[in-house]
Amino acid sequence: MKLLWPSSLSLSQRLFLPMLSFVVILFIVFQTISYYKYVGNAEKNLLNRVTILATGIGTNLTAAIQFDDELAGAEILSAFKADPSITSVEVVLPNKPYPFASFQQTNSTVSEKLSDNDWQQIQTYTVNHHSLYLVLPIQLEQQTIAHMRLTVSLSDMVAMQYYQIKISGWMLLSLIVVSSLLLLRLQRWVTQPISSLHSAMLNIINNDQNQQVEITSLHQDEVGKLVSCFNTMIDKLNQREEQIHNSLTQLNNEKAFANNVIASVQHALIVTDLNGIIILANNSCSKVFGLTPNQLLQRPIISIIKPLEPLVFNNALHAALKGQQHFKGEAIRSAGNTTLSMYHIVSHPLPHKQQILFSIEDITEKSQAEANQRMAAQIFENSQDAILLLDGSGHIILVNPALCRLFGVDEHQILKRHYHCLLTNSDYHQLKRSIREALLFTQQWQGEGCIYNQKTKTKIPLFLKINKIIDKDSQETHISVVASDLSSAKEVQRLAQIAHHDALTHLPNRHHLHQHLSQLLTAPREHNVAVLFIDLDGFKNVNDIYGHNIGDKALKIVAKKLLLSTRQNDLVARLAGDEFIVVLNQVTNKTLIEQICNRILNALSTPMNIHSYHVEIGASIGFYTIPPNETTNIDDILSFADVAMYQSKIAGKGRFTEYRKDLFTQVTSKYETEHE
């Protein structure tokens, strides 16, 4: 496979890269040779130095070895402190498992230790990445009496190697920079004229001759003569181009002016012949008809407009083409491409070319906006809700008839006046702070309020929706208010309250109680429901002694105490007279029922002060627990709780009793015995 990339290089690159590569490779070769020679010499010097030192110290150790004096041996080995590169030394005697003496250089990193087998395999020395391991015999009268094992750190030599590599790297970088500068200067002398000539020729090929191209050569050689001839050719070409350019510029200016005028027109401009065939269209036709100018050419104009009344439009078109009567802004309804459209058409004759110019504007959105505006005005006028629009300072700028009826005022009386004129002082102060805070943070507020009708002199409850509207362009602020009359809803609510609540205590009545129990029994549930039947003890005496007025007030206090003694999701109802029912929802255990019963008994046993009278009453409670999925009817449930309450009275009052099946027989027998 041929090497193709050199052929894609420029002449300057072919000169620069080989020369620079040769210099760099030559430098790397010489530096590599020098590096390996340096490393070999350094290793030999280190080995010689350590060998000489170890041989001298080994000679001194012979006496200590003969007398087996280990302390003397260790003291002699301490002489290795003189060479910090020697990290550890051991003197090993034949046939002994442990060293005779050893030395460890202080403040030195412990090198990788060799096993005895590794030491025995070393003939003289061995080297790894971090250390040199040397074995020297200690001889006495030409007999080996021991071996000295030395571990020498190569960290200093490695540091020198890294330093040499760093110096070589900086020298290589400097060499590349200096060589590059020299080679770039050399190639500039040779290739710059040729490159400039090449660029100028590309400009001619690309017809880029609007300006004079000047090429100069530093030397009057062959290249310089070629450049001179090229400059002469450029001068002549530019002169001819200038003449052509001036003629074309004038023509293009006239054409551009006409095109700008046509393009600036937002309406569709169509030119037809006297047969109604389109021969010219502007770009705005794409927006109006969804077709490009080229797609409109040679098509009848009636097929483009697609009028809903083709016969009427065809007659008007023929009249315009014959010059009898032109379109003067008629609105033509069209089927359009997908939806109904509305076009505004004006026609002008072009007699010198026997052509007709049509100006067509799509007024569909404008017509729809006008229709929507009329519809919005009708909705505004006929709305049953009162609508009010305020400016940023709170002055009324728009109202509908419903508002005038609701407030009992005429429109001319309140327009341009501040909205305070519609509110009483009490109404304004109740709503002002809440509305202002809501509009400031959320730009909307809704809630109930009350206004005063100035004609009927009555207060009318309202539901108000207030919104702050900020114009995106002018940042002008308006406030819209929509008010709905709640009089009917409030009346329905009041009647519902009367139908479902006790008039005296405002607690749910028997009807409400039955509805609540029916919902609980029919809905799926997982927990028990407890029904407490509460009958007041001694209440008849209160009515007899203090009168029914005090009795009624006592019943109201009892109702409040019951509400305070139960939970929020529980129901407290008045059954009749001095009888109350408490429905405990979601009862998880019997202890909860007993706690609430004790709370009720303690609360009701507390004396009440009513109009300086010290009123004391108590209560007896019976309760019935309804497990999930029980089908007992409501009347039976209340009857069971009543039976349990009566048992509490029999047992001495002021207590609570849970219903059991045997209670029904006992209470019935007791009741019959008391009434025989």
C-alpha positions in Angstrom: 0.0 0.0 0.0 1.4 3.3 -1.0 2.0 6.1 1.5 -0.4 8.8 0.4 -0.1 11.4 3.1 3.1 13.0 1.9 1.5 13.9 -1.4 -1.2 15.9 0.4 1.4 18.1 2.1 2.3 21.5 0.9 5.7 22.4 -0.4 6.6 24.3 2.8 5.6 21.3 4.9 7.7 19.0 2.7 10.7 21.2 3.3 10.0 21.8 7.0 9.0 18.4 8.4 11.9 16.2 7.1 14.6 18.6 8.2 13.0 19.1 11.6 12.5 15.3 12.0 16.1 14.6 11.1 17.4 17.1 13.7 15.1 15.7 16.4 15.9 12.0 15.6 19.7 12.8 15.6 19.4 14.5 18.9 17.4 11.6 20.5 20.0 9.0 19.2 22.9 10.9 20.7 21.1 11.5 24.0 20.1 7.9 24.3 23.7 6.7 23.8 25.0 9.2 26.3 22.3 8.2 28.8 23.1 4.5 28.7 26.8 5.3 29.0 26.1 7.5 32.0 24.0 4.9 33.7 26.6 2.2 33.1 29.5 4.4 34.5 27.4 5.4 37.5 26.6 1.8 38.3 30.2 0.7 38.0 31.4 3.6 40.2 28.8 2.8 42.8 29.8 -0.9 42.8 33.5 -0.1 43.1 33.0 2.4 45.9 30.8 0.1 47.9 33.1 -2.9 47.3 36.2 -1.0 48.5 34.4 0.2 51.6 33.0 -3.3 52.3 36.3 -5.0 51.8 38.1 -2.7 54.3 35.4 -3.2 56.9 35.3 -7.0 56.2 39.1 -7.2 57.0 38.4 -5.5 60.3 35.7 -8.0 61.1 38.0 -11.1 61.0 39.1 -10.7 64.6 35.6 -10.3 65.9 34.4 -13.3 63.9 37.3 -15.5 65.3 36.4 -14.6 68.9 32.6 -14.7 68.2 32.3 -11.1 69.5 29.0 -9.9 68.0 29.1 -6.5 69.8 32.4 -5.8 68.3 31.1 -6.9 64.9 28.1 -4.6 65.2 30.4 -1.7 66.2 32.7 -2.3 63.2 29.7 -2.4 60.8 28.6 1.0 62.1 31.4 2.4 59.9 28.9 2.1 57.0 27.2 5.2 58.3 29.8 7.1 56.2 28.0 6.0 53.0 24.2 6.9 53.3 23.4 4.9 50.1 24.2 1.6 52.0 20.8 0.9 53.7 21.6 -2.4 55.4 24.4 -4.9 56.0 24.4 -8.4 57.3 27.3 -10.7 58.2 26.4 -14.4 57.8 28.6 -17.2 59.1 28.5 -20.6 57.6 26.0 -23.1 59.1 24.3 -20.5 61.3 20.6 -19.6 60.7 20.9 -16.0 62.0 23.3 -13.2 61.1 26.5 -12.8 63.2 26.1 -9.0 63.0 24.0 -6.5 61.1 23.7 -2.8 60.4 20.7 -0.7 59.4 21.1 2.9 58.1 19.0 5.3 60.2 16.4 7.5 58.4 16.5 5.2 55.4 13.6 3.7 53.5 13.5 -0.1 54.0 14.2 -1.7 50.6 12.7 -5.0 49.5 14.3 -7.7 51.7 15.6 -10.8 50.0 15.2 -14.3 51.5 18.2 -16.5 52.3 17.5 -18.5 49.1 17.6 -15.3 47.0 20.9 -14.3 48.7 22.4 -17.7 48.1 21.6 -17.4 44.4 23.6 -14.1 44.1 27.1 -14.9 42.9 28.5 -11.3 43.2 25.7 -8.7 42.9 22.3 -8.1 41.3 20.3 -5.0 40.6 16.6 -4.2 40.5 14.7 -0.9 40.0 15.3 0.4 43.6 18.4 -1.4 45.1 21.7 -3.1 44.4 22.3 -6.3 46.3 26.0 -7.3 46.8 27.6 -10.4 48.4 31.3 -10.2 49.5 33.3 -13.0 51.1 35.3 -12.3 54.3 38.5 -14.2 54.1 41.2 -15.1 56.6 44.4 -16.7 55.3 42.7 -17.3 51.9 39.7 -19.1 53.5 36.2 -17.7 53.5 35.0 -17.5 57.1 31.8 -15.4 56.5 29.8 -13.5 53.8 28.8 -9.9 53.9 25.4 -9.1 52.4 25.0 -5.4 51.5 21.8 -3.6 50.2 22.6 -0.4 48.5 19.9 2.2 47.6 19.8 3.4 44.0 17.6 6.4 44.8 20.4 9.0 44.2 21.3 7.4 40.9 17.7 7.2 39.8 17.2 10.9 40.8 20.3 11.8 38.6 18.8 9.7 35.8 15.5 11.6 36.0 17.4 14.9 36.1 19.4 13.9 33.0 16.1 13.0 31.2 14.5 16.4 32.3 17.6 18.3 31.0 17.5 16.3 27.8 13.7 17.1 27.4 14.3 20.8 27.8 17.3 20.7 25.4 15.0 18.8 22.9 12.3 21.5 23.3 14.8 24.3 22.8 16.3 22.5 19.8 12.8 22.1 18.2 12.0 25.8 18.8 15.3 27.1 17.4 15.3 24.7 14.5 11.7 25.6 13.7 12.5 29.3 13.6 15.4 28.8 11.3 13.5 26.4 9.0 10.5 28.7 8.8 12.8 31.6 7.9 14.4 29.4 5.2 11.1 28.2 3.8 9.8 31.8 3.7 12.6 32.8 1.3 11.7 29.8 -1.0 8.0 29.2 -0.7 6.3 32.5 0.1 6.4 33.9 -3.4 5.0 30.6 -4.7 2.2 30.5 -2.0 1.2 34.1 -2.8 1.1 33.3 -6.5 -1.1 30.3 -5.8 -3.5 32.3 -3.6 -3.8 34.9 -6.3 -4.6 32.3 -9.0 -7.3 30.8 -6.7 -8.9 34.3 -6.4 -9.0 34.5 -10.2 -10.6 31.1 -10.5 -13.2 32.1 -7.9 -13.8 35.4 -9.7 -12.6 37.4 -6.7 -11.1 40.3 -8.5 -12.8 43.3 -6.8 -9.4 44.6 -5.6 -5.9 44.7 -7.0 -3.8 41.6 -6.1 -0.2 42.6 -5.4 2.6 39.9 -5.3 6.2 40.9 -4.7 9.4 38.9 -4.7 12.5 39.6 -2.7 14.8 38.4 -5.4 14.9 39.0 -9.2 15.2 35.3 -9.9 12.9 33.0 -12.0 10.2 33.2 -9.4 10.4 37.0 -9.3 9.9 37.2 -13.0 7.0 34.9 -12.9 5.4 37.1 -10.3 5.9 40.2 -12.3 4.2 38.7 -15.3 1.3 37.6 -13.1 0.9 41.2 -11.7 0.7 42.6 -15.3 -2.0 40.0 -16.2 -4.0 40.9 -13.0 -3.9 44.7 -13.9 -5.4 44.0 -17.4 -8.0 41.6 -16.0 -9.1 44.1 -13.3 -9.5 46.9 -15.9 -11.8 44.8 -18.0 -13.7 43.6 -14.9 -14.2 47.1 -13.7 -15.9 48.1 -17.0 -18.2 45.1 -16.8 -18.9 45.7 -13.1 -19.9 49.3 -13.6 -22.5 48.3 -16.3 -23.9 45.5 -14.2 -24.0 47.6 -11.0 -26.3 50.1 -12.7 -28.6 47.4 -14.0 -28.6 45.6 -10.6 -29.4 48.8 -8.7 -32.5 49.4 -10.9 -33.6 45.8 -10.5 -32.9 45.7 -6.8 -35.0 48.9 -6.3 -38.0 47.3 -8.1 -37.6 44.0 -6.2 -37.3 45.8 -2.8 -40.5 47.7 -3.5 -42.4 44.5 -4.4 -40.9 42.6 -1.5 -41.8 45.3 1.0 -45.4 45.0 0.1 -47.1 42.8 2.7 -50.1 42.1 0.4 -50.0 39.4 -2.3 -49.3 41.0 -5.7 -50.4 39.0 -8.7 -50.1 40.1 -12.4 -52.3 38.3 -14.9 -52.9 38.5 -18.6 -56.2 39.5 -20.0 -57.3 35.8 -19.7 -56.8 35.8 -15.9 -53.7 33.5 -16.1 -51.0 34.4 -13.5 -47.7 35.5 -15.1 -46.0 37.1 -12.0 -46.4 36.8 -8.2 -44.4 38.2 -5.2 -43.1 36.4 -2.2 -46.1 37.5 0.0 -48.3 35.1 -2.0 -46.7 32.2 0.0 -48.2 33.6 3.2 -51.6 34.3 1.7 -52.1 31.2 -0.4 -49.5 28.8 0.9 -47.9 28.4 -2.5 -44.6 29.7 -3.8 -44.5 32.3 -6.7 -43.3 29.5 -9.1 -46.2 27.3 -8.1 -48.7 30.1 -9.0 -47.4 30.8 -12.5 -49.6 29.8 -15.4 -52.6 29.1 -13.2 -56.0 30.9 -13.4 -56.4 33.4 -10.6 -59.9 32.1 -9.8 -58.4 28.6 -9.0 -56.1 30.3 -6.4 -58.7 32.5 -4.7 -61.4 29.7 -4.6 -64.4 32.0 -3.9 -67.4 30.6 -2.1 -69.6 32.3 -4.8 -67.7 31.5 -8.0 -70.4 32.8 -10.3 -70.5 36.3 -8.7 -66.7 36.5 -8.5 -66.3 35.2 -12.1 -68.5 38.0 -13.4 -66.6 40.6 -11.4 -63.3 39.2 -12.7 -64.3 39.3 -16.3 -65.4 42.9 -15.9 -62.0 43.8 -14.4 -60.1 41.9 -17.1 -62.0 43.8 -19.8 -61.4 47.1 -18.1 -65.0 47.8 -17.5 -65.0 47.8 -13.6 -62.1 46.9 -11.4 -62.1 45.6 -7.9 -62.0 48.4 -5.4 -61.5 46.7 -2.0 -64.3 44.1 -2.2 -64.2 41.4 0.6 -64.3 38.0 -1.0 -65.1 34.9 1.0 -62.9 31.9 0.0 -62.8 28.2 0.7 -59.0 28.5 1.2 -56.8 25.4 1.5 -58.1 24.0 4.7 -60.4 26.6 6.3 -62.6 29.5 5.3 -60.7 32.7 4.4 -61.5 36.3 3.7 -59.7 38.3 1.0 -59.6 42.0 0.4 -59.0 42.5 -3.4 -58.0 45.6 -5.4 -57.1 45.5 -9.1 -55.2 48.0 -11.3 -54.8 47.9 -15.1 -51.4 47.8 -16.8 -52.3 49.0 -20.3 -48.8 49.3 -21.7 -48.4 45.5 -21.2 -52.0 44.4 -21.6 -51.9 43.0 -18.0 -53.8 43.4 -14.7 -52.3 43.9 -11.3 -54.2 42.4 -8.4 -53.4 43.4 -4.7 -54.8 40.7 -2.4 -54.8 41.0 1.4 -55.8 38.1 3.7 -58.2 39.7 6.2 -59.3 36.3 7.8 -57.7 37.0 11.2 -58.8 40.6 11.2 -62.4 39.6 10.4 -62.3 36.9 13.0 -60.8 39.3 15.6 -63.6 41.8 14.8 -66.2 39.0 15.2 -64.6 37.8 18.4 -64.6 41.4 19.7 -68.3 41.8 18.9 -69.0 38.4 20.6 -67.0 39.4 23.7 -68.9 42.7 23.8 -72.2 40.8 23.7 -71.0 38.4 26.4 -69.8 41.4 28.5 -73.2 43.1 28.1 -75.4 40.1 28.7 -73.3 38.4 31.5 -75.3 37.7 34.7 -72.1 38.3 36.6 -71.1 41.8 37.4 -67.9 42.8 35.6 -65.7 45.8 36.5 -62.5 47.1 35.0 -60.2 49.5 36.9 -57.1 51.4 35.8 -53.8 51.2 37.8 -55.0 54.0 40.1 -58.3 52.3 41.0 -60.6 54.4 38.8 -63.5 52.7 37.0 -63.1 52.6 33.3 -65.6 49.9 32.2 -68.7 48.2 33.8 -71.5 46.0 32.5 -75.2 46.3 33.1 -75.2 43.4 35.6 -72.9 45.4 37.9 -75.1 48.5 37.7 -78.1 46.4 38.7 -76.2 44.6 41.5 -75.0 47.9 43.1 -78.1 49.9 42.2 -76.3 52.6 40.3 -76.2 54.0 36.8 -73.2 53.6 34.5 -72.6 57.4 34.1 -72.6 57.8 37.9 -69.5 55.7 38.5 -67.4 55.8 35.4 -64.0 57.5 35.9 -64.7 57.6 39.7 -62.6 55.7 42.2 -64.0 52.2 43.1 -64.5 53.4 46.7 -67.8 54.9 45.6 -69.2 51.4 45.3 -68.2 50.2 48.8 -69.2 51.1 52.3 -66.4 51.9 54.8 -66.8 48.6 56.6 -66.8 46.6 53.3 -63.6 48.4 52.1 -61.7 47.9 55.4 -62.5 44.2 55.6 -61.3 43.4 52.1 -58.6 46.0 51.4 -55.6 44.4 53.1 -56.3 40.8 52.0 -56.8 41.9 48.3 -53.7 44.1 48.2 -51.4 41.4 49.6 -52.8 38.8 47.2 -52.5 41.0 44.1 -49.0 42.0 45.1 -47.7 38.4 45.4 -50.0 36.3 43.1 -51.8 38.9 41.0 -55.1 37.4 41.8 -57.6 37.1 44.7 -60.9 35.4 45.1 -63.3 35.2 48.1 -66.6 36.3 49.5 -67.6 39.8 50.3 -70.7 41.9 50.9 -71.9 45.0 49.1 -74.6 47.5 49.7 -77.3 48.0 47.0 -77.9 51.7 46.9 -81.4 51.4 45.5 -82.9 48.6 47.5 -80.8 49.5 50.6 -79.9 45.9 51.2 -76.7 44.0 51.6 -75.9 41.4 48.9 -73.4 38.6 49.4 -70.9 38.2 46.5 -68.2 35.8 45.3 -65.4 38.0 44.0 -62.7 37.1 41.5 -60.0 39.9 41.2 -57.1 39.8 38.8 -54.2 42.1 38.1 -53.6 42.5 34.3 -50.2 43.9 33.2 -49.7 44.8 29.5 -46.5 43.2 28.2 -45.7 46.1 25.9 -46.6 49.2 27.9 -46.4 47.6 31.4 -49.8 49.4 32.1 -51.7 47.8 34.9 -55.5 47.1 35.1 -57.6 45.4 37.6 -60.6 43.1 36.6 -63.3 42.3 39.0 -66.0 39.6 38.4 -68.7 39.5 41.1 -71.4 36.7 41.4 -74.5 37.2 43.4 -74.6 34.6 46.2 -78.0 35.6 47.6 -79.7 32.5 46.3 -76.9 30.2 47.3 -76.8 31.6 50.8 -80.5 31.2 51.1 -80.3 27.5 50.0 -77.4 27.1 52.5 -79.4 28.6 55.3 -82.4 26.4 54.6 -80.1 23.3 54.5 -78.6 24.4 57.8 -82.1 24.6 59.3 -83.1 21.2 57.9 -80.0 19.4 59.1 -79.1 21.2 62.4 -80.7 21.7 65.7 -82.0 25.3 66.1 -80.9 25.7 69.7 -77.4 24.1 69.8 -76.6 24.3 66.1 -75.5 20.6 66.3 -76.5 18.1 63.6 -80.1 16.9 64.2 -81.6 13.4 63.9 -82.0 13.7 60.1 -78.3 14.6 59.7 -77.3 11.9 62.1 -79.2 9.2 60.1 -77.5 10.5 56.8 -74.1 10.3 58.4 -74.5 6.8 59.8 -76.0 5.6 56.5 -72.8 6.9 54.7 -70.6 5.2 57.2 -72.4 1.8 57.0 -72.5 1.7 53.2 -69.0 2.9 52.6 -66.1 0.3 52.8 -64.0 0.8 56.0 -61.3 -1.0 57.9 -61.9 0.3 61.4 -64.8 0.1 63.9 -67.3 2.9 64.5 -68.7 3.6 68.0 -72.0 5.2 68.7 -72.3 6.9 72.1 -75.9 7.6 73.5 -75.7 10.4 76.1 -78.6 11.3 78.4 -78.2 14.2 80.8 -78.7 13.4 84.5 -80.7 16.0 86.5 -81.6 18.2 83.6 -85.3 18.1 84.3 -84.6 19.6 87.7 -82.7 22.5 86.1 -85.8 23.3 84.0 -88.1 23.0 86.9 -85.9 25.1 89.3 -84.3 27.7 87.0 -86.7 27.8 84.1 -86.5 26.8 80.5 -84.3 29.9 79.6 -81.5 28.6 81.9 -82.1 25.1 80.6 -81.6 26.2 77.0 -78.4 27.9 77.9 -77.2 24.8 79.7 -77.9 22.7 76.6 -75.8 25.1 74.5 -72.9 24.8 77.0 -73.3 21.0 77.0 -73.0 21.0 73.2 -69.8 23.0 73.3 -68.3 20.7 76.0 -69.2 17.6 73.8 -67.4 19.2 70.8 -64.4 20.0 72.9 -64.3 16.4 74.4 -64.3 14.6 71.0 -62.0 14.6 68.0 -62.3 16.8 64.9 -63.5 13.9 62.7 -66.2 12.7 65.1 -69.9 13.7 64.9 -71.8 15.3 67.8 -75.6 15.4 67.3 -78.6 16.3 69.4 -81.2 13.6 69.2 -84.0 15.2 71.3 -84.5 17.0 74.6 -81.5 16.2 76.8 -80.3 13.3 74.6 -77.2 13.5 72.5 -75.4 11.1 70.1 -71.6 11.0 69.5 -70.3 9.0 66.5 -66.6 8.1 66.9 -65.0 7.4 63.5 -62.0 5.1 63.0 -61.9 3.5 66.4 -58.9 1.2 66.6 -59.4 -0.1 70.1 -61.8 0.0 73.1 -59.4 2.1 75.2 -60.0 5.1 72.9 -63.8 4.9 73.5 -63.3 4.7 77.2 -61.0 7.7 77.2 -63.5 9.8 75.3 -66.3 8.7 77.5 -64.3 9.7 80.6 -63.6 13.1 79.1 -67.2 13.7 78.4 -68.3 12.6 81.9 -65.6 14.8 83.5 -66.6 17.8 81.3 -70.3 17.5 82.0 -69.9 17.0 85.7 -68.2 20.3 86.0 -70.7 22.9 87.4 -71.8 25.7 85.1 -72.4 29.3 86.0 -75.3 30.7 84.1 -76.6 34.2 85.1 -75.2 33.8 88.6 -76.9 30.4 89.0 -74.7 27.4 90.0 -76.0 24.7 87.7 -75.0 21.1 88.1 -75.8 18.2 85.8 -74.3 14.9 84.9 -74.6 12.3 82.2 -75.1 8.6 81.6 -73.5 7.1 78.5 -74.1 3.9 76.6 -72.1 2.9 73.5 -72.4 0.4 70.8 -69.4 -0.6 68.6 -70.1 -1.3 64.9 -67.5 -3.6 63.4 -66.6 -3.3 59.6 -69.2 -4.8 57.2 -72.0 -5.0 59.8 -75.5 -4.9 58.3 -77.4 -3.7 61.4 -79.8 -0.9 60.6 -79.5 2.5 62.1 -82.6 2.3 64.3 -81.3 -0.9 65.9 -77.8 0.7 66.5 -79.4 3.7 68.3 -81.6 1.3 70.2 -78.6 -0.8 71.3 -76.7 2.3 72.5 -79.9 3.5 74.3 -80.1 0.1 76.1 -76.5 0.4 77.2 -77.2 4.0 78.4 -80.2 2.9 80.4 -78.0 0.3 82.1 -75.6 3.1 83.1 -78.6 4.9 84.8 -79.6 1.7 86.5 -76.1 1.2 87.8 -76.0 4.6 89.4 -75.6 7.2 86.7 -72.5 9.2 85.9 -70.8 6.3 84.1 -70.7 4.6 80.7 -71.6 1.0 79.7 -70.9 -1.0 76.5 -73.8 -2.8 74.9 -74.0 -6.5 75.3 -76.7 -8.9 74.0 -77.6 -9.9 77.6 -78.2 -6.3 78.5 -81.3 -6.0 76.3 -83.2 -8.7 78.3 -82.0 -7.3 81.7 -83.0 -3.7 80.9 -86.3 -4.7 79.4 -87.2 -6.7 82.5 -86.2 -3.9 84.8 -88.2 -1.4 82.7 -91.3 -3.6 82.9 -90.9 -4.1 86.7 -90.6 -0.3 87.3 -93.8 0.4 85.3 -96.1 -2.4 86.7 
